[in-house]
Amino acid sequence: MGRALIVGDVHGCAAELDALLEQLAVGDGDQLVFVGDLVARGPDSRRVLRCLRELGARSVVGNHEERLLAARDARSRGEPGPRLGPAHRRVFDELDGADWALLESLPLSIDLPEHDLRVVHAGVVPGVPFDEQDPWLLTHIRTIDAEGIPSHRFGGAPWGARYVGGPHVVFGHNARLAPQLHPHATGLDTGCVYGGRLTALVLGEGEKLPPVAERAEALSSVPARQTYVDYGGKLRAG
C-alpha cells in the first residue's frame, strides 16, 4: 500500500499544497488523505480540488464544504440557506459540476485500519461510540467545557486531551501554531491560510502512530506564502 499521507486543512492554499506534495515526494503507492476544509478563504480552491482528482486522493468533509453544500441545496429549493461571506460566495460561484460532485462525495470519516487510525474533520466526543456521534460535532467540535459538554467554541479543554482508546483520531479544524499531539489524537490544522503552515502526517506501510514524544518526527510541513486571512490573534501555540 505504500505510505499514508494525511494532510491538514488546505483552505484553497494551492501553492502551499504543491510545495508540500513535492516535499513528500508522493508516489503511486501512497495513500493521500485530507482532513477536510479543502476550500474557501485561500486563493485557489478549484486548483486544490483538481489536485485531489488528479492524484486520486480522498478527503473527509469539512465544515466549509458542508456550508457550501447546504447553501447549494437551499438555493435549489428556493430557500435562503446559510449566509455566505464574500470568500464563500466567490467559491460558490466558481465551482463547476466536477467540483460539486467531489464535495458531495466526501464522507464524514475515513478509516485506515492498517494504521489503526480514523480521519475526521474536527473530532469526536470522548466516551461516545462512533456510530452514536453527532454528525455536526464531527465537523465542528473543538473543546469540552467545564460541565463536560462538547463545544465548537475555543474555551475549555481540547477534546483530544480527553479522548482515550482506539482508533487513533487524526483531525483538523482547530487551527494552532503547532500540531495538537495527544496520546490518542493528532490535530493537523496549523493555520496555513492564516499565515501558519500546511502540515502532513506521514506513516510508513502498516506503521502505527508513534507516541507523543516521537510523533513530531512523523510530521512534515511547509510555511504559508502569506497571511491570506487574519485569524484575529486566535492562532495559539497550544
Residue frames as a rotation matrix with the C-alpha (Angstrom) as fourth column:
MET 1
0.556 0.831 0.000 0.00
0.831 -0.556 0.000 0.00
0.000 0.000 -1.000 0.00
GLY 2
-0.202 -0.677 0.708 2.93
0.511 -0.689 -0.513 2.41
0.835 0.258 0.485 0.43
ARG 3
-0.936 -0.231 -0.265 2.79
0.347 -0.480 -0.806 5.29
0.059 -0.846 0.530 2.86
ALA 4
0.274 0.960 -0.053 -0.22
0.948 -0.260 0.185 7.03
0.164 -0.101 -0.981 4.37
LEU 5
-0.853 -0.496 0.162 -0.01
0.484 -0.868 -0.109 10.81
0.195 -0.014 0.981 3.90
ILE 6
0.180 0.949 -0.257 -2.65
0.979 -0.148 0.141 12.75
0.096 -0.277 -0.956 5.81
VAL 7
-0.678 -0.465 0.570 -2.83
0.541 -0.840 -0.043 16.48
0.499 0.279 0.821 5.07
GLY 8
-0.521 0.428 -0.738 -4.26
0.625 -0.398 -0.672 19.20
-0.582 -0.811 -0.060 7.30
ASP 9
0.483 0.858 -0.174 -6.70
0.557 -0.454 -0.695 21.97
-0.676 0.239 -0.697 6.35
VAL 10
-0.423 -0.655 0.626 -5.70
0.892 -0.181 0.414 23.43
-0.158 0.734 0.661 2.96
HIS 11
0.261 0.641 -0.722 -8.38
0.488 -0.733 -0.474 26.15
-0.833 -0.229 -0.504 2.60
GLY 12
0.948 0.237 0.212 -7.57
0.290 -0.372 -0.882 26.84
-0.130 0.897 -0.422 -1.02
CYS 13
0.467 -0.854 -0.230 -3.83
-0.633 -0.504 0.587 27.29
-0.617 -0.129 -0.776 -0.44
ALA 14
0.995 0.060 0.078 -2.91
0.012 0.718 -0.696 25.51
-0.098 0.694 0.713 -3.67
ALA 15
0.459 -0.888 -0.017 0.68
-0.475 -0.230 -0.849 26.76
0.750 0.398 -0.528 -3.92
GLU 16
-0.149 -0.487 0.860 1.47
-0.987 0.130 -0.097 25.51
-0.065 -0.863 -0.500 -0.42
LEU 17
0.643 0.416 0.643 -0.18
-0.376 0.903 -0.209 22.17
-0.668 -0.107 0.737 -1.22
ASP 18
0.896 -0.381 -0.229 2.01
-0.119 0.291 -0.949 21.85
0.429 0.877 0.215 -4.31
ALA 19
0.050 -0.943 0.329 5.09
-0.767 -0.248 -0.592 22.57
0.640 -0.223 -0.736 -2.20
LEU 20
0.048 0.016 0.999 4.09
-0.880 0.473 0.035 20.07
-0.472 -0.881 0.037 0.47
LEU 21
0.891 0.337 0.304 3.37
-0.165 0.864 -0.476 17.29
-0.423 0.374 0.825 -2.04
GLU 22
0.639 -0.745 -0.190 6.73
-0.275 0.009 -0.961 17.95
0.718 0.667 -0.199 -3.70
GLN 23
-0.133 -0.684 0.717 8.45
-0.953 -0.110 -0.282 17.79
0.272 -0.721 -0.637 -0.31
LEU 24
0.243 0.324 0.914 6.70
-0.659 0.747 -0.089 14.50
-0.712 -0.581 0.395 0.45
ALA 25
-0.683 -0.486 -0.545 7.63
-0.726 0.370 0.580 13.08
-0.080 0.792 -0.605 -2.98
VAL 26
0.127 0.861 0.493 4.22
-0.643 0.450 -0.620 11.45
-0.755 -0.239 0.611 -3.34
GLY 27
-0.859 -0.475 -0.191 4.46
-0.470 0.584 0.662 8.12
-0.203 0.658 -0.725 -5.16
ASP 28
-0.396 0.731 -0.555 1.99
-0.582 0.267 0.768 5.87
0.710 0.627 0.320 -6.94
GLY 29
-0.315 0.247 -0.916 1.67
0.444 0.892 0.088 3.53
0.839 -0.379 -0.391 -3.96
ASP 30
-0.986 -0.114 -0.123 0.98
0.162 -0.462 -0.872 6.22
0.042 -0.880 0.474 -1.38
GLN 31
0.008 0.996 -0.084 -2.45
0.954 0.017 0.299 6.85
0.299 -0.083 -0.951 0.15
LEU 32
-0.920 -0.264 0.288 -3.18
0.211 -0.956 -0.202 10.58
0.329 -0.125 0.936 0.20
VAL 33
0.019 0.933 -0.361 -5.94
0.918 0.127 0.375 11.62
0.395 -0.338 -0.854 2.61
PHE 34
-0.681 -0.167 0.713 -7.15
0.026 -0.978 -0.205 15.10
0.732 -0.121 0.670 3.62
VAL 35
-0.777 0.328 -0.537 -8.89
0.611 0.189 -0.769 16.17
-0.151 -0.926 -0.347 6.84
GLY 36
0.259 0.940 0.223 -11.41
0.965 -0.259 -0.031 18.45
0.029 0.223 -0.974 5.08
ASP 37
0.681 0.056 -0.730 -11.73
0.116 -0.993 0.033 22.22
-0.723 -0.107 -0.682 4.70
LEU 38
-0.078 -0.647 0.759 -10.16
0.914 0.258 0.314 21.93
-0.399 0.718 0.571 1.28
VAL 39
-0.182 0.188 0.965 -11.80
0.781 -0.569 0.258 25.13
0.597 0.801 -0.043 0.09
ALA 40
0.730 0.617 0.295 -12.61
0.433 -0.751 0.499 28.76
0.529 -0.236 -0.815 0.96
ARG 41
0.878 -0.302 -0.371 -10.61
0.114 -0.621 0.775 31.61
-0.465 -0.723 -0.511 2.44
GLY 42
-0.148 -0.988 0.053 -7.45
0.243 0.016 0.970 30.84
-0.959 0.156 0.238 0.46
PRO 43
-0.314 -0.082 -0.946 -6.68
-0.598 -0.757 0.264 31.92
-0.737 0.649 0.188 -3.12
ASP 44
-0.411 0.040 -0.911 -7.36
-0.875 0.262 0.406 28.84
0.255 0.964 -0.072 -5.29
SER 45
-0.105 0.475 0.874 -9.95
-0.656 0.627 -0.419 26.35
-0.747 -0.617 0.246 -4.06
ARG 46
0.823 0.494 -0.280 -10.64
-0.522 0.465 -0.715 24.93
-0.223 0.734 0.641 -7.51
ARG 47
0.174 -0.834 -0.524 -6.98
-0.703 0.267 -0.659 24.01
0.690 0.483 -0.540 -8.04
VAL 48
-0.576 -0.307 0.758 -6.96
-0.788 0.458 -0.413 22.18
-0.220 -0.834 -0.506 -4.73
LEU 49
0.326 0.791 0.518 -10.00
-0.499 0.609 -0.617 20.15
-0.803 -0.058 0.593 -5.80
ARG 50
0.774 -0.101 -0.625 -8.43
-0.586 0.260 -0.768 19.45
0.240 0.960 0.142 -9.18
CYS 51
-0.309 -0.949 0.060 -5.29
-0.863 0.253 -0.437 18.21
0.399 -0.187 -0.898 -7.42
LEU 52
-0.296 0.270 0.916 -7.35
-0.643 0.653 -0.400 15.72
-0.706 -0.708 -0.019 -5.40
ARG 53
0.762 0.647 0.022 -9.00
-0.398 0.496 -0.772 14.36
-0.510 0.579 0.636 -8.52
GLU 54
0.547 -0.600 -0.583 -5.74
-0.681 0.086 -0.727 14.08
0.487 0.795 -0.362 -10.45
LEU 55
-0.517 -0.832 0.201 -3.98
-0.774 0.353 -0.526 12.27
0.367 -0.428 -0.826 -7.61
GLY 56
-0.011 0.603 -0.798 -6.90
0.018 0.798 0.603 10.04
1.000 -0.008 -0.020 -6.68
ALA 57
-0.924 -0.370 0.099 -6.77
-0.054 -0.129 -0.990 11.42
0.380 -0.920 0.099 -3.14
ARG 58
-0.012 0.920 -0.392 -9.51
0.716 0.281 0.639 11.08
0.698 -0.273 -0.662 -0.55
SER 59
-0.864 -0.194 0.464 -10.87
-0.157 -0.773 -0.615 13.56
0.478 -0.604 0.638 1.97
VAL 60
-0.382 0.787 -0.485 -13.46
0.909 0.225 -0.350 13.77
-0.166 -0.574 -0.802 4.69
VAL 61
0.211 0.550 0.808 -15.95
0.597 -0.727 0.339 16.61
0.774 0.411 -0.482 4.58
GLY 62
-0.794 -0.471 -0.386 -15.15
0.600 -0.502 -0.622 19.78
0.099 -0.726 0.681 6.50
ASN 63
-0.099 0.801 -0.590 -17.48
0.672 -0.384 -0.634 22.41
-0.734 -0.460 -0.500 7.88
HIS 64
-0.412 -0.073 -0.908 -16.66
-0.423 -0.868 0.262 24.74
-0.807 0.492 0.327 4.99
GLU 65
-0.968 0.141 -0.207 -17.64
-0.116 0.478 0.870 22.14
0.221 0.867 -0.447 2.41
GLU 66
-0.515 0.820 -0.248 -20.80
0.846 0.441 -0.300 21.46
-0.137 -0.364 -0.921 4.42
ARG 67
-0.221 0.431 -0.875 -21.67
0.183 -0.863 -0.471 25.15
-0.958 -0.264 0.112 4.37
LEU 68
-0.707 -0.094 -0.701 -21.31
-0.619 -0.397 0.678 25.40
-0.342 0.913 0.223 0.61
LEU 69
-0.909 0.383 -0.164 -23.33
0.239 0.802 0.548 22.23
0.342 0.459 -0.820 0.06
ALA 70
-0.371 0.804 -0.466 -26.09
0.787 0.006 -0.617 23.48
-0.493 -0.595 -0.635 2.39
ALA 71
-0.334 0.207 -0.919 -26.24
-0.272 -0.955 -0.116 26.77
-0.902 0.211 0.376 0.51
ARG 72
-0.872 -0.017 -0.489 -26.48
-0.485 0.155 0.861 24.96
0.061 0.988 -0.144 -2.83
ASP 73
-0.762 0.626 -0.167 -29.20
0.626 0.778 0.059 22.65
0.167 -0.060 -0.984 -1.54
ALA 74
-0.245 0.679 -0.692 -31.20
0.508 -0.518 -0.689 25.60
-0.826 -0.520 -0.218 -0.17
ARG 75
-0.542 -0.001 -0.840 -30.85
-0.549 -0.757 0.355 27.51
-0.636 0.654 0.410 -3.42
SER 76
-0.964 0.167 -0.208 -32.15
-0.066 0.606 0.793 24.51
0.259 0.778 -0.573 -5.38
ARG 77
-0.417 0.848 -0.328 -35.29
0.907 0.410 -0.092 24.59
0.057 -0.336 -0.940 -3.20
GLY 78
-0.042 0.363 0.931 -35.69
0.362 -0.863 0.353 28.36
0.931 0.352 -0.095 -3.46
GLU 79
0.829 0.267 -0.492 -34.88
0.536 -0.127 0.835 28.83
0.161 -0.955 -0.248 0.24
PRO 80
0.844 -0.487 0.224 -32.43
-0.491 -0.870 -0.039 31.32
0.214 -0.077 -0.974 1.79
GLY 81
0.623 -0.630 -0.464 -29.99
0.509 0.776 -0.372 28.78
0.595 -0.004 0.804 3.29
PRO 82
0.396 -0.550 -0.736 -26.90
0.804 -0.181 0.567 29.66
-0.445 -0.816 0.370 5.35
ARG 83
0.932 -0.124 -0.342 -25.30
-0.208 -0.953 -0.221 33.06
-0.298 0.277 -0.913 4.94
LEU 84
0.469 -0.818 0.333 -22.17
0.883 0.441 -0.161 33.06
-0.015 0.370 0.929 2.81
GLY 85
0.409 -0.441 -0.799 -19.46
0.084 -0.853 0.514 35.64
-0.909 -0.278 -0.312 3.30
PRO 86
0.575 -0.169 -0.800 -17.54
-0.748 -0.503 -0.432 37.09
-0.330 0.847 -0.416 0.34
ALA 87
-0.520 -0.853 -0.036 -14.91
-0.809 0.478 0.343 34.30
-0.276 0.207 -0.939 0.28
HIS 88
-0.572 0.364 0.735 -17.53
0.162 0.929 -0.334 31.55
-0.804 -0.072 -0.590 0.28
ARG 89
0.561 0.784 -0.264 -19.70
-0.086 -0.263 -0.961 33.33
-0.823 0.562 -0.080 -2.30
ARG 90
0.141 -0.596 -0.790 -16.71
-0.959 -0.279 0.040 33.53
-0.245 0.752 -0.611 -4.61
VAL 91
-0.847 -0.449 0.285 -16.03
-0.399 0.891 0.217 29.80
-0.351 0.071 -0.934 -4.28
PHE 92
-0.146 0.890 0.432 -19.73
0.176 0.453 -0.874 29.00
-0.974 -0.052 -0.223 -4.63
ASP 93
0.662 0.451 -0.598 -19.85
-0.409 -0.451 -0.793 30.86
-0.628 0.770 -0.114 -7.95
GLU 94
-0.086 -0.830 -0.551 -16.59
-0.980 -0.030 0.198 29.33
-0.181 0.557 -0.810 -9.25
LEU 95
-0.520 -0.222 0.825 -17.27
-0.323 0.945 0.052 25.63
-0.791 -0.239 -0.563 -8.69
ASP 96
-0.381 0.386 -0.840 -18.24
-0.882 0.120 0.455 23.53
0.276 0.915 0.295 -11.70
GLY 97
0.607 0.765 -0.216 -20.08
-0.681 0.640 0.356 20.22
0.411 -0.069 0.909 -11.88
ALA 98
0.249 -0.596 -0.763 -16.98
0.245 0.801 -0.546 18.11
0.937 -0.051 0.346 -11.21
ASP 99
-0.740 -0.516 0.431 -16.14
-0.225 -0.413 -0.882 20.23
0.634 -0.750 0.190 -8.16
TRP 100
-0.088 0.797 0.597 -19.64
-0.985 -0.160 0.068 19.90
0.150 -0.582 0.799 -6.72
ALA 101
0.675 0.318 -0.666 -19.62
-0.325 0.938 0.119 16.16
0.663 0.136 0.737 -7.36
LEU 102
-0.292 -0.854 -0.430 -16.39
0.234 0.372 -0.898 15.85
0.927 -0.363 0.091 -5.40
LEU 103
-0.739 0.044 0.672 -17.78
-0.591 -0.521 -0.616 17.83
0.323 -0.853 0.411 -2.45
GLU 104
0.288 0.951 0.113 -20.96
-0.925 0.246 0.289 15.75
0.247 -0.188 0.951 -2.45
SER 105
0.501 -0.131 -0.856 -18.90
-0.094 0.975 -0.204 12.54
0.860 0.182 0.476 -2.31
LEU 106
-0.471 -0.824 0.314 -16.95
-0.406 -0.114 -0.907 13.46
0.783 -0.555 -0.281 0.82
PRO 107
0.231 0.545 -0.806 -17.70
0.484 0.654 0.581 11.18
0.844 -0.525 -0.112 3.82
LEU 108
0.837 0.119 0.533 -17.71
-0.376 -0.583 0.721 12.14
0.397 -0.804 -0.443 7.49
SER 109
0.420 -0.717 0.556 -14.87
-0.609 0.232 0.758 9.75
-0.673 -0.657 -0.340 8.27
ILE 110
0.551 -0.369 -0.749 -12.19
-0.537 0.530 -0.656 7.63
0.639 0.763 0.094 6.64
ASP 111
0.783 -0.283 0.554 -10.71
-0.363 0.517 0.776 4.62
-0.506 -0.808 0.302 8.41
LEU 112
0.253 -0.781 -0.571 -7.18
-0.712 0.249 -0.656 3.40
0.655 0.573 -0.493 7.78
PRO 113
0.936 0.267 0.230 -7.27
-0.349 0.606 0.715 0.14
0.052 -0.749 0.660 9.75
GLU 114
0.587 -0.779 -0.222 -3.75
0.578 0.595 -0.559 -0.86
0.567 0.200 0.799 8.76
HIS 115
-0.483 -0.729 0.485 -2.58
0.149 -0.615 -0.774 2.18
0.863 -0.302 0.406 10.74
ASP 116
-0.241 0.518 -0.821 -5.27
0.959 0.258 -0.119 1.86
0.150 -0.816 -0.558 13.46
LEU 117
-0.835 -0.031 -0.550 -6.49
0.194 -0.951 -0.241 5.39
-0.515 -0.308 0.800 12.78
ARG 118
0.117 0.914 0.390 -9.61
0.979 -0.041 -0.200 7.26
-0.167 0.405 -0.899 11.77
VAL 119
-0.919 -0.367 0.143 -9.72
0.391 -0.890 0.232 10.61
0.042 0.269 0.962 9.98
VAL 120
0.279 0.960 -0.038 -12.49
0.958 -0.281 -0.059 13.09
-0.067 -0.020 -0.998 10.80
HIS 121
0.225 -0.211 0.951 -12.61
0.440 -0.849 -0.293 16.82
0.870 0.484 -0.098 10.24
ALA 122
0.215 -0.054 0.975 -13.00
-0.565 -0.822 0.079 18.25
0.797 -0.568 -0.207 13.75
GLY 123
-0.792 -0.524 0.314 -13.04
-0.554 0.400 -0.730 15.38
0.257 -0.752 -0.607 16.24
VAL 124
-0.166 0.709 -0.685 -15.20
0.249 0.703 0.666 13.11
0.954 -0.060 -0.293 18.34
VAL 125
0.371 0.335 0.866 -16.92
-0.784 -0.387 0.486 13.29
0.498 -0.859 0.119 21.71
PRO 126
-0.700 -0.705 -0.110 -14.82
-0.527 0.615 -0.587 11.19
0.482 -0.353 -0.802 24.10
GLY 127
-0.839 0.286 0.462 -16.64
-0.247 0.556 -0.793 8.18
-0.484 -0.780 -0.396 25.52
VAL 128
0.253 0.952 -0.174 -19.37
-0.603 0.014 -0.798 8.09
-0.757 0.307 0.577 22.84
PRO 129
-0.072 -0.246 0.967 -19.34
0.494 0.833 0.248 5.13
-0.867 0.495 0.062 20.40
PHE 130
-0.871 -0.402 -0.284 -18.56
0.008 -0.588 0.809 6.32
-0.492 0.702 0.515 16.91
ASP 131
-0.720 0.639 0.270 -21.87
0.515 0.232 0.825 5.19
0.465 0.733 -0.496 15.43
GLU 132
0.293 0.820 -0.491 -23.62
0.956 -0.239 0.171 7.35
0.023 -0.520 -0.854 18.05
GLN 133
-0.626 -0.598 -0.501 -21.59
0.596 -0.781 0.187 10.52
-0.503 -0.182 0.845 17.38
ASP 134
0.502 0.727 -0.468 -23.44
0.279 -0.649 -0.708 13.69
-0.818 0.225 -0.529 16.40
PRO 135
0.298 -0.410 0.862 -22.52
0.955 0.125 -0.270 14.34
0.003 0.903 0.429 12.73
TRP 136
0.837 0.036 0.546 -22.48
0.126 -0.984 -0.127 18.10
0.533 0.175 -0.828 13.36
LEU 137
0.805 -0.561 0.193 -19.89
-0.386 -0.248 0.889 17.70
-0.451 -0.790 -0.416 16.11
LEU 138
0.446 -0.662 0.602 -17.71
0.686 0.685 0.245 15.53
-0.575 0.304 0.760 13.87
THR 139
0.097 -0.390 0.916 -17.19
0.878 -0.400 -0.263 18.63
0.469 0.830 0.304 11.73
HIS 140
0.407 0.159 0.899 -17.33
-0.015 -0.983 0.180 21.33
0.913 -0.087 -0.398 14.43
ILE 141
0.932 0.034 -0.362 -16.15
0.353 0.154 0.923 20.16
0.087 -0.988 0.131 17.87
ARG 142
0.239 -0.897 0.372 -13.16
-0.265 -0.429 -0.864 21.89
0.934 0.108 -0.341 19.43
THR 143
-0.714 -0.537 0.449 -13.39
-0.477 -0.096 -0.874 21.56
0.512 -0.838 -0.187 23.18
ILE 144
-0.025 0.667 -0.744 -15.09
0.672 0.562 0.482 20.00
0.740 -0.488 -0.463 26.20
ASP 145
0.036 0.054 0.998 -16.36
-0.369 -0.927 0.064 22.63
0.929 -0.371 -0.013 28.63
ALA 146
-0.708 -0.416 0.571 -16.20
-0.636 0.024 -0.771 22.58
0.307 -0.909 -0.282 32.43
GLU 147
0.045 0.818 0.573 -19.52
-0.855 0.328 -0.402 20.71
-0.517 -0.472 0.714 32.61
GLY 148
-0.521 -0.344 0.781 -18.28
0.003 0.915 0.404 18.04
-0.853 0.213 -0.476 30.23
ILE 149
0.592 0.797 0.119 -20.35
0.208 -0.008 -0.978 19.35
-0.779 0.603 -0.170 27.30
PRO 150
-0.278 -0.695 0.663 -18.77
0.872 0.106 0.477 19.23
-0.402 0.712 0.576 23.82
SER 151
0.556 0.412 -0.722 -18.49
0.186 -0.908 -0.375 22.62
-0.810 0.074 -0.582 22.17
HIS 152
0.533 -0.364 0.764 -17.40
0.813 -0.030 -0.581 24.24
0.234 0.931 0.279 18.93
ARG 153
0.933 -0.142 0.331 -16.04
-0.196 -0.971 0.137 27.17
0.302 -0.193 -0.934 20.93
PHE 154
0.149 -0.986 -0.075 -12.44
-0.147 0.053 -0.988 27.80
0.978 0.158 -0.137 21.98
GLY 155
-0.106 -0.187 0.977 -12.92
-0.960 -0.235 -0.149 27.84
0.258 -0.954 -0.154 25.77
GLY 156
0.793 0.391 0.468 -12.43
-0.541 0.805 0.245 24.57
-0.281 -0.447 0.849 27.61
ALA 157
-0.088 -0.842 0.532 -10.15
-0.359 0.525 0.772 21.58
-0.929 -0.123 -0.349 27.26
PRO 158
-0.389 -0.071 -0.919 -9.28
-0.916 0.132 0.378 20.25
0.095 0.989 -0.117 23.79
TRP 159
0.676 0.728 0.114 -11.46
-0.735 0.677 0.030 17.21
-0.055 -0.104 0.993 23.16
GLY 160
0.493 -0.533 -0.688 -8.37
-0.235 0.679 -0.695 15.25
0.838 0.505 0.209 22.09
ALA 161
-0.514 -0.713 0.477 -6.84
-0.638 -0.055 -0.768 15.59
0.574 -0.699 -0.427 25.54
ARG 162
-0.241 0.532 0.812 -9.78
-0.845 0.296 -0.445 13.60
-0.477 -0.794 0.378 26.94
TYR 163
0.633 0.467 -0.617 -10.07
-0.740 0.597 -0.308 11.01
0.225 0.652 0.724 24.19
VAL 164
-0.316 -0.673 0.669 -8.88
-0.775 0.589 0.227 7.54
-0.547 -0.447 -0.708 25.23
GLY 165
0.221 0.369 0.903 -8.81
0.044 0.921 -0.387 4.34
-0.974 0.126 0.187 23.27
GLY 166
-0.851 -0.514 0.109 -8.75
0.084 0.072 0.994 3.42
-0.518 0.855 -0.018 19.61
PRO 167
0.347 -0.796 0.496 -8.63
0.917 0.177 -0.358 4.04
0.197 0.579 0.791 16.85
HIS 168
-0.501 -0.576 -0.646 -6.27
0.594 -0.771 0.227 6.98
-0.629 -0.270 0.729 16.90
VAL 169
0.606 0.768 0.207 -8.16
0.720 -0.420 -0.552 10.03
-0.337 0.484 -0.808 15.54
VAL 170
-0.669 -0.742 0.046 -6.46
0.664 -0.569 0.485 12.38
-0.334 0.355 0.873 13.08
PHE 171
0.413 0.910 -0.034 -8.29
0.874 -0.406 -0.268 15.68
-0.258 0.081 -0.963 12.63
GLY 172
-0.569 -0.514 0.642 -8.08
0.657 -0.754 -0.020 19.33
0.494 0.410 0.767 11.56
HIS 173
0.306 0.922 0.236 -10.44
0.676 -0.385 0.629 22.29
0.671 -0.033 -0.741 12.06
ASN 174
0.940 0.078 -0.333 -8.96
0.322 -0.530 0.784 23.77
-0.116 -0.844 -0.523 15.24
ALA 175
0.566 -0.749 0.343 -6.04
0.255 -0.237 -0.937 25.84
0.784 0.618 0.057 13.93
ARG 176
0.872 -0.429 -0.236 -2.94
0.185 -0.156 0.970 26.08
-0.453 -0.890 -0.057 16.09
LEU 177
0.507 -0.779 -0.368 0.61
-0.856 -0.507 -0.106 27.28
-0.104 0.368 -0.924 15.55
ALA 178
-0.695 -0.718 -0.024 1.78
-0.719 0.695 0.022 23.74
0.001 0.033 -0.999 16.24
PRO 179
-0.273 0.606 -0.748 0.06
-0.238 0.711 0.662 20.38
0.932 0.358 -0.050 15.70
GLN 180
0.265 0.429 0.864 -2.08
-0.961 0.048 0.271 19.06
0.074 -0.902 0.425 18.54
LEU 181
-0.330 -0.483 -0.811 -0.35
-0.361 0.858 -0.365 15.94
0.872 0.173 -0.457 19.81
HIS 182
0.207 0.473 0.857 -2.40
-0.977 0.152 0.152 13.87
-0.058 -0.868 0.493 22.24
PRO 183
-0.524 -0.476 0.706 -1.84
-0.508 0.840 0.190 10.23
-0.684 -0.259 -0.682 23.19
HIS 184
-0.407 0.461 0.788 -4.78
0.560 0.808 -0.183 9.06
-0.721 0.367 -0.587 21.06
ALA 185
0.713 0.647 0.270 -5.43
0.629 -0.420 -0.654 12.01
-0.309 0.637 -0.706 18.71
THR 186
-0.470 -0.879 -0.076 -3.42
0.680 -0.416 0.604 14.22
-0.563 0.232 0.793 16.36
GLY 187
0.654 0.703 -0.279 -4.55
0.413 -0.641 -0.647 17.62
-0.634 0.307 -0.710 15.08
LEU 188
-0.166 -0.770 0.616 -3.00
0.923 0.099 0.373 18.75
-0.348 0.630 0.694 11.79
ASP 189
0.637 0.408 0.654 -4.51
0.641 -0.751 -0.156 22.22
0.428 0.519 -0.740 11.26
THR 190
-0.097 -0.754 -0.650 -1.54
0.876 -0.374 0.303 24.55
-0.472 -0.540 0.697 11.66
GLY 191
0.462 0.515 -0.722 -3.30
0.361 -0.853 -0.377 27.52
-0.810 -0.086 -0.580 10.11
CYS 192
-0.428 -0.666 0.610 -1.78
0.832 -0.028 0.554 27.74
-0.352 0.745 0.566 6.64
VAL 193
0.073 0.536 0.841 -4.45
0.810 -0.523 0.263 30.16
0.581 0.662 -0.473 5.40
TYR 194
0.956 0.272 -0.106 -3.82
0.273 -0.706 0.653 32.30
0.102 -0.653 -0.750 8.50
GLY 195
0.568 -0.806 0.166 -0.10
-0.653 -0.564 -0.506 32.63
0.501 0.179 -0.847 7.80
GLY 196
0.473 -0.368 0.801 0.97
-0.626 0.500 0.599 29.45
-0.620 -0.784 0.006 9.61
ARG 197
-0.685 -0.712 -0.154 2.00
-0.654 0.510 0.559 26.20
-0.319 0.484 -0.815 7.95
LEU 198
0.487 0.727 -0.485 0.47
-0.833 0.553 -0.007 23.34
0.263 0.407 0.875 5.97
THR 199
-0.399 -0.642 0.655 1.19
-0.872 0.486 -0.056 20.08
-0.283 -0.593 -0.754 7.77
ALA 200
0.388 0.455 -0.802 1.01
-0.644 0.756 0.117 16.39
0.660 0.470 0.586 6.92
LEU 201
0.276 -0.252 0.928 1.31
-0.712 0.595 0.373 13.22
-0.646 -0.763 -0.015 8.96
VAL 202
0.179 -0.344 -0.922 3.49
-0.854 0.411 -0.320 10.61
0.489 0.844 -0.220 7.23
LEU 203
0.285 -0.027 0.958 3.26
-0.659 0.721 0.216 6.93
-0.696 -0.693 0.188 8.15
GLY 204
-0.679 -0.582 -0.447 5.10
-0.732 0.492 0.471 4.06
-0.054 0.647 -0.761 6.54
GLU 205
-0.164 0.630 -0.759 3.32
-0.499 0.610 0.615 0.94
0.851 0.480 0.214 5.31
GLY 206
0.293 0.425 -0.857 1.42
0.421 0.747 0.515 -0.56
0.858 -0.512 0.040 8.25
GLU 207
-0.735 -0.672 -0.086 3.02
0.392 -0.319 -0.863 1.89
0.552 -0.668 0.498 10.70
LYS 208
0.355 0.810 -0.467 1.04
0.886 -0.131 0.446 2.91
0.300 -0.572 -0.764 13.79
LEU 209
0.690 -0.045 0.723 1.11
-0.090 -0.996 0.024 6.37
0.719 -0.081 -0.691 15.34
PRO 210
-0.329 -0.846 -0.419 4.28
0.498 0.222 -0.839 6.87
0.802 -0.485 0.348 17.39
PRO 211
0.175 0.359 -0.917 3.98
0.979 -0.161 0.124 8.12
-0.103 -0.919 -0.380 20.99
VAL 212
0.944 0.329 -0.036 3.68
0.326 -0.943 -0.071 11.85
-0.057 0.055 -0.997 21.59
ALA 213
0.482 -0.819 -0.310 7.38
-0.130 -0.417 0.899 12.30
-0.866 -0.394 -0.308 22.38
GLU 214
-0.536 -0.729 0.425 8.33
0.261 0.335 0.905 10.85
-0.802 0.597 0.011 18.97
ARG 215
0.281 0.795 0.538 5.39
0.741 0.176 -0.648 11.96
-0.610 0.580 -0.539 16.82
ALA 216
0.557 -0.099 -0.825 6.95
-0.328 -0.938 -0.109 15.17
-0.763 0.331 -0.555 15.55
GLU 217
-0.552 -0.833 0.032 9.30
-0.346 0.264 0.900 13.01
-0.759 0.486 -0.434 13.51
ALA 218
-0.483 0.466 0.742 6.27
0.743 0.666 0.066 11.73
-0.463 0.583 -0.668 11.55
LEU 219
0.588 0.727 -0.354 5.19
0.474 -0.664 -0.578 15.26
-0.656 0.171 -0.735 10.58
SER 220
-0.555 -0.687 0.469 6.17
0.808 -0.309 0.502 17.30
-0.200 0.658 0.726 7.56
SER 221
0.499 0.769 -0.400 5.16
0.648 -0.638 -0.417 20.90
-0.575 -0.051 -0.816 6.82
VAL 222
-0.419 -0.543 0.728 5.73
0.845 -0.527 0.092 23.93
0.334 0.653 0.680 4.61
PRO 223
-0.642 0.164 -0.749 5.24
0.388 -0.773 -0.502 27.60
-0.661 -0.613 0.433 5.53
ALA 224
0.514 0.841 0.167 2.40
0.701 -0.300 -0.647 29.71
-0.494 0.450 -0.744 4.18
ARG 225
-0.240 -0.583 0.776 3.44
0.913 -0.407 -0.023 32.08
0.329 0.704 0.630 1.42
GLN 226
-0.759 0.062 0.648 1.48
-0.176 -0.978 -0.112 34.86
0.627 -0.199 0.754 3.09
THR 227
-0.775 0.622 -0.114 -1.29
0.256 0.143 -0.956 35.54
-0.578 -0.770 -0.270 5.57
TYR 228
-0.786 0.523 0.329 -4.43
0.355 -0.052 0.933 35.20
0.505 0.851 -0.145 3.47
VAL 229
0.363 0.919 0.153 -6.89
0.199 -0.237 0.951 35.74
0.910 -0.315 -0.269 6.35
ASP 230
-0.572 -0.463 0.677 -6.38
-0.527 -0.425 -0.736 37.50
0.628 -0.778 -0.001 9.69
TYR 231
-0.211 0.466 -0.860 -7.36
0.454 0.825 0.336 34.99
0.866 -0.319 -0.385 12.35
GLY 232
0.503 0.500 0.705 -7.78
-0.262 -0.689 0.675 37.72
0.824 -0.524 -0.215 14.94
GLY 233
-0.231 -0.721 0.653 -4.96
-0.883 -0.127 -0.453 36.51
0.409 -0.681 -0.607 17.16
LYS 234
0.594 0.589 0.547 -6.61
-0.773 0.606 0.187 33.12
-0.221 -0.535 0.816 17.72
LEU 235
0.647 -0.441 -0.622 -3.78
-0.127 0.742 -0.658 31.09
0.752 0.505 0.424 16.18
ARG 236
0.660 -0.289 0.693 -2.46
-0.749 -0.178 0.639 29.91
-0.061 -0.941 -0.334 19.53
ALA 237
-0.319 -0.917 -0.241 0.55
-0.898 0.373 -0.231 27.78
0.302 0.142 -0.943 20.34
GLY 238
-0.986 -0.132 0.102 -1.24
-0.163 0.888 -0.429 25.07
-0.034 -0.440 -0.897 22.33
